[in-house]
Amino acid sequence: MQTIELARCTNGTIIAIDTHQPFLEKLKQQAQAEELSDKITAINMSMFALEFEAKSFDAIWSEGAIYIMGFEQGLRACQPLLKPGGYGRYGNLLAAP
């Protein structure tokens, strides 16, 4: 799970969004098992209705979800959420077998 991997390698906090509550519950359980719950907040939210203040994120990492709304529309929705100098990583992570 990418969110768990990110939490392991950063001192920052992570907000994970999804509209499928069972995925969020699984993430919460895994975060608790890995003692990473204090770094991860799981929110049931749609990519089509991102309810965050402008310039509130240092980084946005989207693995495939941005394509749900269309790549260009996704960029238009996400870019304003980044702080000046913030980073956006949008794409598909390919896992090795």
Secondary structure, 3 states (H helix, E strand, C coil): CHHHHHHHCCCCCEEEEECCHHHHHHHHHHHHHCCCCCCEEEEECCHHHCCCCCCCEEEEEEECHHHHHCHHHHHHHHHHHEEEEEEEEEECCCCCC
